[in-house]
Amino acid sequence: MTSTVSTNATHSTSGSTATMALPRAASRSGAAPLRNSHYRLLQVVLFWAGAILLPLGLVVIALGWYGAANTPYQYDQISYLVSGGLFGLGLTFCGGFLYFGAWLARIADDGRESSRRLADTLLVLADVTSRAATVADDAGVAVTAGDGTTLHRRDCALIAHRDDLHPAGEHAADLTPCRVCQP
């Protein structure tokens, strides 16, 4: 889901300032972060259910073994095997699968977060490169400041602060070139 958040990023183009929207892949303001909280809740529930059921199954297996080992009758050992051993194995496997599910939910959440950050970074990088391309295109244009007689490049340090820049046009051959920027 791609959305744009408007910030007041301004840059100068030909002496005028323009307000642009800085792109963002996802915003973290308002109630939007609460929408994805069910993934984190699922992760926590799976983690704690697995963390409780896995050791509980091992305890039930140990109790089944203890009961079967300390009874002299074989028919009692079968009931301990069924109630302790098989039920304990079931609890242990369920706890292990839930713990594994919590781990997978964590990996999915981390992947979702890293892809959001990558999308943000790529959008900012695209914005920066497009701005650099327009500045590089504008830097080669010869300009004059006001009614001046000196020819400058648009990115010359001597005229960078001025707002009254004009393209030199056809009479650029009649103007004196700047000794700083050497257009």
GUKEMI-105594 format. One record per residue (C-alpha): x, y, z. Coordinates in steps of 0.2 Angstrom, whole numbers. Layout:
// residues N
- u,v,w
- X,Y,Z
...
// end
This chain:
// residues 183
- u,v,w
- 0,0,0
- 8,16,-6
- 3,33,1
- 11,50,0
- 13,62,15
- 14,80,10
- 29,89,18
- 35,107,14
- 50,102,5
- 55,117,-6
- 68,119,-19
- 73,133,-31
- 70,131,-50
- 73,146,-61
- 72,159,-47
- 55,152,-40
- 51,141,-26
- 40,125,-28
- 32,115,-14
- 33,96,-17
- 26,81,-8
- 39,69,-1
- 34,51,-5
- 32,39,9
- 27,20,7
- 18,20,24
- 15,32,37
- 16,29,56
- 3,42,62
- -14,41,69
- -23,25,70
- -14,16,56
- -1,7,67
- -15,-1,76
- -22,-9,61
- -7,-21,60
- -7,-25,78
- -16,-42,76
- 0,-49,68
- 10,-45,84
- -4,-51,95
- -4,-67,85
- 15,-69,88
- 13,-66,106
- -1,-78,108
- 8,-92,98
- 24,-89,108
- 16,-90,125
- 5,-105,121
- 20,-114,114
- 31,-109,129
- 18,-116,141
- 12,-132,131
- 30,-138,126
- 36,-140,144
- 19,-146,151
- 20,-160,138
- 37,-165,144
- 31,-165,162
- 16,-176,158
- 27,-188,149
- 38,-189,164
- 23,-192,176
- 17,-206,164
- 34,-214,164
- 35,-212,183
- 18,-220,185
- 21,-234,173
- 38,-238,181
- 32,-239,199
- 17,-250,197
- 18,-269,198
- 3,-273,187
- 4,-272,168
- -13,-267,165
- -10,-251,175
- 6,-247,165
- -5,-247,149
- -16,-233,156
- -1,-223,161
- 7,-225,144
- -9,-219,136
- -13,-205,148
- 4,-199,151
- 15,-204,136
- 3,-201,121
- -6,-186,129
- 11,-179,134
- 18,-182,116
- 3,-173,109
- 5,-158,121
- 24,-157,117
- 21,-158,98
- 7,-145,99
- 18,-133,109
- 33,-136,97
- 22,-131,82
- 15,-116,91
- 32,-110,95
- 37,-113,77
- 22,-103,72
- 27,-89,83
- 44,-89,75
- 37,-89,57
- 25,-74,62
- 40,-65,69
- 50,-68,52
- 34,-62,42
- 33,-46,53
- 51,-42,51
- 50,-45,32
- 35,-34,31
- 44,-20,41
- 60,-22,30
- 51,-21,14
- 42,-5,20
- 59,3,25
- 66,-2,8
- 51,6,-1
- 54,22,9
- 72,22,5
- 69,19,-14
- 56,33,-15
- 68,45,-6
- 82,40,-17
- 71,42,-33
- 66,59,-27
- 84,64,-23
- 91,58,-40
- 77,67,-50
- 81,83,-40
- 99,81,-44
- 96,78,-62
- 86,94,-64
- 99,104,-55
- 112,96,-66
- 102,101,-81
- 100,119,-75
- 118,121,-70
- 124,121,-88
- 113,136,-93
- 121,153,-95
- 112,167,-85
- 114,185,-81
- 109,193,-64
- 97,207,-66
- 104,219,-80
- 122,213,-77
- 135,212,-90
- 143,196,-83
- 139,179,-89
- 137,165,-76
- 132,147,-74
- 116,145,-64
- 125,136,-50
- 139,150,-48
- 142,154,-30
- 142,173,-33
- 124,173,-39
- 117,158,-30
- 107,169,-18
- 99,180,-31
- 81,179,-37
- 83,190,-53
- 92,177,-65
- 88,178,-83
- 94,166,-97
- 108,174,-107
- 101,169,-124
- 108,176,-140
- 118,190,-134
- 129,179,-123
- 144,182,-134
- 143,201,-130
- 144,197,-111
- 160,195,-100
- 162,177,-93
- 163,175,-74
- 180,171,-68
- 173,160,-54
- 162,148,-63
- 169,150,-80
- 153,146,-90
// end
